Amino acid sequence: MSVRKGKGPVFDPGLCRCCGSMKKCRLLNVEYECSGQKEVYSDMMMDCFGLLLSHLDGKPTERLVCATCVIRLRDAFSFRQQVLRCEEAFLQVKVYDSENNERHMQMEEALVEGGPKIEVEVIKVEPEDVSDNISDTGGPSEDALADAADDETKPDLAQDDSNDDLPLIHSKRKISRRPLPPEPSKVKKSENVVRTTPTGHNVALKNYNMPMSKVQQLIRERDPTYMTETNILTIVEFSYVCPFKCRHNHLLCYYCGQVFSDPQLLREHTINSHHPKKFKVTEHKNMIKIDLTRIDCRLCPVKINDLEEFKRHIVTTHKKKYYFDFKDSVLPFRLTKEEIKCALCNVIFPYFHALNKHMNEHFSNYVCETCGLGFVDKGRFVMHQQRHDQGDFPCETCGKMFKAEYNRDLHIDRVHRKRGRVYCPKCDIKLMSYPQKLKHLVEAHGEQPLSFPCTMCEKVCETRRTLTIHWRKDHLKDFRYECQCCGQKFFTRFALNNHMPTHTGERNYKCKVCEKCYPRLKTLKDHMRIHTNDRRYRCHICAQAFIQNCSLKGHMKSQHPEYG
């Protein structure tokens, strides 16, 4: 069976050409997309290993590769790209070093007797004062250069007829005499070396060998990920911004994962409990969420309220490294308990999850080619793309179709395998749903039941999700799904789909017993209770039972009108 996922087809199951396993496979010579990058696996194999695979123009089922082999191939391809970047940087350094070594050798040869005569820079310094005039870096000190500049005549130069035309400092001079090597104790190993000429001058020769730390830095700066990560670390380490994670409407400490409902408590916990030098970028493919309520500089008492101002301050005042040509990959928020407002456009939202979704409008790192919507991170982008693949994931047991593979697997575990997916944090039990987990924590572990009161009415909800739905539906009137035929609006897409048969007249749900058709699945399920004699609606007065709720209501009106 072949289904489509992303740009190319997926075969499940299929025989992998690389490992011989029967798994879900992709085509070797068809273009797919990963993290916004196009990839053709046969071309990647040719680039990495020089392997030219055969029969790539045959049947699709004969040119497949499984997901496991694709991951290994991506790792190999990434490693190859990394080696090429480092090699390019290394060769560039070697070319630079070779040019300067050639200049260095020419200077050395100029000081050797009988060597070719070339021009070198000469610094006139008293021989007996060499040790006093060498700076900590190994070269002549600034005071020595200044003294040499002020002293315009020296006896040794005046008495040497061959040096009458020699300028006193930084002059070009043809030298062909063997130098006297300086004492090791008087010249430190450094970038600049001072050599004494037979005429009594000290010649400063620059050592052009580049240190390995500089070479490593040049290689690192070939990788855009390094610059992006450095920018994030600079912001977090030298400012008071608060990095955090989120799970729906919950705020989590970035370092330890502790949950907070009050942003102020999250900020205090982060500053008091975690040192910024322990911050590590763990989500390289996602933008790091940071709270900008307090920025300020950790290195000085300057108060800063703007992130761009802080970047300029940390570079100009404290000489820290920041790559302005590369994005810092941070998602800015200003979190307050009273109102949830976008830090970029000041739009107010009723709950954090809505604000987090709104950030897609400001940072469109991944763009859907089908509808043009942009998304912050890859996870949101992949989930959105699955919406365009209608009915690609059927349940093999009951035939029900799902938009996303995750939803299909969740359905199989819950309905057919009766296997839970929600873990209890205090024991190894897995529950079927989040409400069951809350109930289990109260009954089995004695925790206090959670309650989420609505701030606009007296309703109290058991979960935050229930409160969010109540908020949107009852107070915000957020009915975003509109019928194109009559203009009626609905709270969910499911409600809109249930409404559409009133216009189309479709009856797609057929009873397998009597072959009667219904427009909605719920109506068919209610009808099936007739064949199973499921009388679940019972009158609390006379105990008579009914199959449908409408039958019970009719019974109450006719037989017990006094209770109506």
Salt bridges, closest charged atoms under 4 A:
GLU33 OE1 - LYS38 NZ 3.25
GLU39 OE2 - ARG74 NH2 2.59
GLU88 OE2 - ARG222 NH1 3.20
GLU108 OE2 - HIS104 NE2 3.36
GLU108 OE1 - ARG195 NH1 3.34
GLU126 OE2 - LYS154 NZ 3.38
ASP136 OD1 - LYS188 NZ 3.99
ASP151 OD2 - LYS154 NZ 2.05
ASP165 OD1 - ARG173 NH1 3.51
GLU191 OE2 - LYS206 NZ 3.55
GLU229 OE1 - HIS284 ND1 3.67
GLU283 OE2 - LYS245 NZ 3.94
ASP291 OD2 - ARG267 NH1 2.44
ASP296 OD2 - ARG294 NE 3.05
ASP296 OD2 - LYS303 NZ 3.88
GLU308 OE2 - LYS311 NZ 3.02
ASP328 OD2 - LYS311 NZ 2.43
GLU339 OE2 - LYS341 NZ 3.32
GLU361 OE1 - HIS358 ND1 3.56
GLU369 OE1 - LYS7 NZ 2.53
GLU369 OE2 - LYS38 NZ 3.24
ASP377 OD2 - ARG380 NE 3.46
GLU405 OE1 - LYS5 NZ 3.97
GLU405 OE2 - LYS24 NZ 2.46
GLU405 OE2 - ARG408 NH2 3.79
ASP409 OD1 - ARG408 NE 3.45
ASP413 OD1 - ARG417 NH1 3.44
ASP413 OD1 - ARG419 NH2 2.82
ASP413 OD2 - ARG421 NE 2.65
GLU447 OE2 - LYS426 NZ 2.67
ASP474 OD2 - HIS470 ND1 2.68
ASP478 OD2 - ARG472 NE 3.18
ASP478 OD2 - ARG480 NH2 2.62
ASP526 OD2 - LYS522 NZ 3.25
ASP526 OD1 - ARG529 NH1 3.11
ASP534 OD2 - ARG536 NH2 2.57
